[in-house]
Amino acid sequence: MTDQHGTHGTLYGVGVGPGDPELLTLKALRLMRSAAVIAYPAPDTGSSFARDIVASHLPEGVREYAIRIPMQTDRFPIQAIYDDAAAALTPVLESGEDVVVLCEGDPFFYGSFMYLHARLATDFPCQVVPGVSSLMAGGAVSARPLASLSETFAVVPAPLPTERLSELLDQHDNLVFLKVGRHLDKVRRVIASAGLTDRAIYMERIATDRQRCLPLAELTDTSAPYFSLIQLNKRWSKPV
Ligand SMILES: C[S@@+](CC[C@H](N)C(=O)[O-])C[C@H]1O[C@@H](n2cnc3c(N)ncnc32)[C@H](O)[C@@H]1O
């Protein structure tokens, strides 16, 4: 691509949706098929969820770069990992080749693409291609609208402290709790103390062949996988 950056390649942050390879945009598909290099976040060992979603669409011979992210919360190594990834992708972009970064769900909805964007977008052309987020897919699976009419809607990260979760639950009509994982019991207690358990739906691994969706009241598990969320509609009833 020729622009103010000269003949540099473009960095694309491409949303690949929540799990079902059919929940891809045509643009995502086109970019993946023509990329010189595909990058994606991956755990220390094992496969990348983002890559698994689109594996059947990847062109033969494409060069791949796995951004290995250890399962820990400490900020320093994470910053260093993205510094290294940006350094590794820089010569590719400088040579004029495009890089497609696969992002689970939507790249800019709690997505790690922001870290590469922050490091590379001033030096190279960069485009974000939105994807179907877990939030939208969750509403489709539960068959409950995320919000309607003048209702308010909040996206709530489950790692927040109990008091903040209660406050947000009090303030909004509809909520989706993300990153439930090991915070399941805390979120469940907050919802129960507000007397709203019967309004909440628990979902995990949405849009994959291991998907589960059930009323929170019926969930007997004491822990949840990382890819889980809880949708709560305070006043939901079927529209007439
Ligand atoms: C770091 S955020 C990334 C969100 C993602 N960018 C999106 O657009 O959905 C990860 C959280 O999103 C939710 N999530 C993402 N994909 C999911 C899926 N397939 N099923 C259930 N929850 C999912 C979970 O709450 C998970 O802890």
Ligand as a Chemical Component Dictionary entry (heavy atoms), coordinates in Angstrom:
data_LIG
# 
_chem_comp.id                   LIG 
_chem_comp.type                 NON-POLYMER 
_chem_comp.pdbx_formal_charge   0 
_chem_comp.three_letter_code    LIG 
# 
loop_
_chem_comp_atom.comp_id 
_chem_comp_atom.atom_id 
_chem_comp_atom.alt_atom_id 
_chem_comp_atom.type_symbol 
_chem_comp_atom.charge 
_chem_comp_atom.model_Cartn_x 
_chem_comp_atom.model_Cartn_y 
_chem_comp_atom.model_Cartn_z 
_chem_comp_atom.pdbx_ordinal 
LIG C1  C1  C 0  -10.642 -10.506 26.871 1  
LIG S1  S1  S 1  -12.370 -10.645 26.587 2  
LIG C2  C2  C 0  -12.384 -10.654 24.837 3  
LIG C3  C3  C 0  -13.743 -10.334 24.266 4  
LIG C4  C4  C 0  -13.775 -10.501 22.747 5  
LIG N1  N1  N 0  -12.865 -9.575  22.093 6  
LIG C5  C5  C 0  -15.179 -10.306 22.205 7  
LIG O1  O1  O 0  -15.362 -9.454  21.310 8  
LIG O2  O2  O -1 -16.073 -11.016 22.634 9  
LIG C6  C6  C 0  -12.638 -12.330 26.984 10 
LIG C7  C7  C 0  -14.008 -12.575 27.590 11 
LIG O3  O3  O 0  -15.002 -12.500 26.579 12 
LIG C8  C8  C 0  -15.991 -13.493 26.806 13 
LIG N2  N2  N 0  -15.981 -14.438 25.680 14 
LIG C9  C9  C 0  -15.268 -14.323 24.562 15 
LIG N3  N3  N 0  -15.562 -15.320 23.707 16 
LIG C10 C10 C 0  -16.496 -16.089 24.309 17 
LIG C11 C11 C 0  -17.198 -17.269 23.942 18 
LIG N4  N4  N 0  -17.006 -17.854 22.754 19 
LIG N5  N5  N 0  -18.098 -17.770 24.829 20 
LIG C12 C12 C 0  -18.305 -17.174 26.012 21 
LIG N6  N6  N 0  -17.667 -16.064 26.413 22 
LIG C13 C13 C 0  -16.771 -15.530 25.572 23 
LIG C14 C14 C 0  -15.638 -14.207 28.112 24 
LIG O4  O4  O 0  -16.333 -13.556 29.154 25 
LIG C15 C15 C 0  -14.156 -13.978 28.182 26 
LIG O5  O5  O 0  -13.696 -14.050 29.511 27 
# 
loop_
_chem_comp_bond.comp_id 
_chem_comp_bond.atom_id_1 
_chem_comp_bond.atom_id_2 
_chem_comp_bond.value_order 
_chem_comp_bond.pdbx_ordinal 
LIG C1  S1  SING 1  
LIG S1  C2  SING 2  
LIG S1  C6  SING 3  
LIG C2  C3  SING 4  
LIG C3  C4  SING 5  
LIG C4  N1  SING 6  
LIG C4  C5  SING 7  
LIG C5  O1  DOUB 8  
LIG C5  O2  SING 9  
LIG C6  C7  SING 10 
LIG C7  O3  SING 11 
LIG C7  C15 SING 12 
LIG O3  C8  SING 13 
LIG C8  N2  SING 14 
LIG C8  C14 SING 15 
LIG N2  C9  SING 16 
LIG N2  C13 SING 17 
LIG C9  N3  DOUB 18 
LIG N3  C10 SING 19 
LIG C10 C11 SING 20 
LIG C10 C13 DOUB 21 
LIG C11 N4  SING 22 
LIG C11 N5  DOUB 23 
LIG N5  C12 SING 24 
LIG C12 N6  DOUB 25 
LIG N6  C13 SING 26 
LIG C14 O4  SING 27 
LIG C14 C15 SING 28 
LIG C15 O5  SING 29 
# 
